[in-house]
Amino acid sequence: MYILFSPSEGKKEGGTFAPLREQSLLFPSLYEKRLPLVRSYDEAMLHGSLEELQKLTGIKKEEEIRRYQESLFSSPTMAAIERYDGVAYDYLDLASLAAPEKTYLYEQCIIFSNLFGPIRAGDAIPSYKFKQGQTLGAVATEKVYKQEFSSALDELFKDELILDLRAGFYEKFYALKRPFVTMKFLKEGKVVSHWAKAYRGKVLRTLAQIQPKNEEQLLAIAYEGLRFVESVEYKKGKMLVFEVVEQERSKDQTDT
């Protein structure tokens, strides 16, 4: 089973792996398709005006922007799922998972980065700050990745069960062409919006622990704090609807 997931606006700094290279990311044979986007971002961050960088990163304070002004090609890297630091990743709590559970996510979770496109959760990426929906010059990264990477993703997924936990924006990077499962979270009968990120993180954690092999096993999982309501037809697959039965804990972070 593959799990499709969103990145996070927040990023942890540092890293202990070598700088970005061809073998760092999913689909090494398509690395050349990523390079123009990554180089364009790098050039903008190193030589752009303050106004340009504020637009590119979504950050207002110049001193905070400076944290991201080391070239991506010389910066240390870490696993993407460890780099991202927003609500979903806080609730995932990767550090507390056992080694086999982490390995499962590194391999089976595909994250759709605004800058790097589709990557495995275990792929090594540098720290960066690229606002969701922003362009590089006149180029929308989601359009490039959809055009250049969709066939490779189709081949990777083949007949595997797919659980799509992405936020809606990331469907612009890749549209599933075969049956899949997704989830919706309700509270008091209303769709949860911001805190859906937290429940995606909790679901991802449970999946790492149980590691379902097929749809029957996936549908049998009971998630802490969530009550299964129904399964409904959704596009080409199923939407599993859950009612939130616990209070969210407060954390002033966002992931997009």
N, C-alpha and C positions, 0 to 999 in steps of 0.2 A: 504494500500500500504506500502511496505517496501522499503527503500532506502539503498543500499549497498555503503559503503564509505571507503576511505583509512584513515590511521592514519597520523600523522605528525612527522617529525624528531624533531621539536622543542617541548618542554614541559614547561608548567608553573610550578613553584615550589609551595610547600605548600599544603594546603588543610584543610578542617574543618570536614571531615567525619572520622569515625573510620578506623583503619588499615584493610588491605585486609583480607577477610574471605569468607567462602563458599557462603554466600548470596550476596556478593558484585557484582557478575558477572552473566551474562546470563547462563542458564543451570546449576543451583547449583548441580544437580545430576552428572554432569560431572566434577565437581571441582577437583576430584582426578586425572583426566587426565591432568589437567593443572599443578598440583603441582610439578611433577618432573622437568618440564621446568622452572618454577618460582624459585624453590629451587636451580637448577643448576645455573641459572643466579645470584641469591642472593649469592651463595657460591663463584662464580667467582668474583663478584664485591667486596666482603668483603675480599677475600684472594688471588686473582690473582695478578700476576706481572704487572708492569706498561705496559709492551709490550702486555700482554694478554688483559688488559683493554682497551688499545688503539685500538686493533683489534675489541674487542667486541662492543665498543661504537662508534667508528669512530672519537673519540676526541683525539687530540695530546697532549694538555696541561694537565699536572698532576693536577693542581689546579682546572680545570674545571671538571675533572673526579671525584674529591672528592665530588662534589655536589650530586652525585648519589650513594654514598657509605653507605647510611643508609639502613638497612635491609628493604625490601619491606613489611615484616610482622609486622613492628613497625612504618612504615611511615604513615603520614596522607594521606587521599585520597580525591579526588574530582571527579565530573562527567567527564567521558572521553572526552566528547565534549568540556568541559571547560579546561581540561588539555592540549589538543593538541593546538599547537601555530605556525602553518605554514601558507603558502599563502592561502590555501583553507579556513582555519578557520578565517583568517584575513578578507577575503571577506564575509564569513558567518556573521560575526559581531554578534555573539550570544547574547552578553550583551544588544544589542539594541532591541532585539525581545521581544514581549509581553509574559507573562507567559504561555498562552495556546499554543503559537507557540513553545516555548522552550519544553513544555511537549510533544508536538507532536514529536519533534526530539528525545527526551530522549527515547521514546517508539518505534518509527518507523524507526529510523536510526540505522543500524547495521555496526559497524566499525570493520575492520579486523586488529587487533594489531599484530605486529611481535612477541611480547612476550606472550600476553594473548589470542590470537586467536580471534574468533568472540565474540564481546561484544555489548550490547546496548550502545547508545550514553550517556545514563544516568547512566551507571554502574560506580561504584566508584573504581578508580584505583590510585595507588601511582605514584610518579614521577619515571621515569626510562629512560635509554638510551641504546637501543639495535638496532644496525645498521641493516638496511634492508638486507636480504640475508645472514646474519651471522648465524653461527651454535653455538649450545651449546654442546661443545665437538664434537662428530661426528653426532649430532642430528640436522636435519633441522626442525625448528618448523613448517613451512608450511606443511610439509608432515605429521607430527603428527596430526595437527588440521584437515587436510583434511580427514585423516583416521578415527579419533575419533569423529568428530563433524558434518560430512556431513549429516548423517541420522537425527540428531536432527534439523539441519537447514531445511532440506526437510520438516520435520513435522511442524516446525514453520511457514514456508511460505505457505504450502499447496496450495490453489488456489488463494492466494493474488497476486495482481499486483506487480512486482518487477522492480525497476529502478536501474540498476547497474552503479554507478558512480565511481567505483574503478579504480585505476591505474592498468595496465595489470598484474603487479607482483602479485597482491592479488587474481587473479584467481587461483593461486597455492594453496590457502587455501580452496577454495570451488568453484566447477564448477556447474553452474546452469544446471539443467536437464530438465527444463520446459521453456516455452516462457517467455521472459523478454524484457525490453526496455533499451537501453543504448544511449549514446550521443557522438557526435564528433563535435569539434569546428574548424572552418576554418578561416583563415585571408588571404585575397587576394588569395583565392583558395588553400592555403597550410594549412596542418594540424597544429594546434597549439599544441606545446609540453609542455614546462614549464608552460606557462600561462593557459593551460587547467585546472590547479589546481584552478586558480582564478575563472574561469567560473563554475567549479563544485561547488565552494563555493557560488557563486551568485545564481546558480540554487537551491542549498539546502535551501538557505534563502527564495527564492520565494515559494518553496514547503511548507515550514513551515507556510508561511502566507496564502497560498491558500488551502492546505491540500486536494488535489484531491482524489477522492474515486475510480476512475476507469480510464481505458486507454483513454476514450473519453475526460474526464476532463483534464487529463495530457496533451494530444495532443493539447488542446485548450489554454494552457497557453502561454502568451507572456512574454518573459524575457527581462528585461532592458539590453540594450547593445548587444543583440543578435537578429539576423533575421533568422527565420526558412527557410531552403533551401529545404529539402526533407526528406522523410522517406524511408529507404532502408532495405531489408531483411538482417539480420545479425545473423549468427549461428542459434539459436533456436528462435530468436525474431526479434525486429526492432531496427535499429539505426537511431536516429533523428539527422540530420545534421544541424548545425547552422553556420551562418557567423557572425564573430565579427564585430560590427559596431561602436565600441568606442575604445579609447586609453586605454591601461592598465596603472594603476598607479604603480610607481616603489616602490618595497619593497624587501629588500635583505633578503628574507627568502625562505626556501625550505620546501616542505613536500613530504614524500615518503611513 
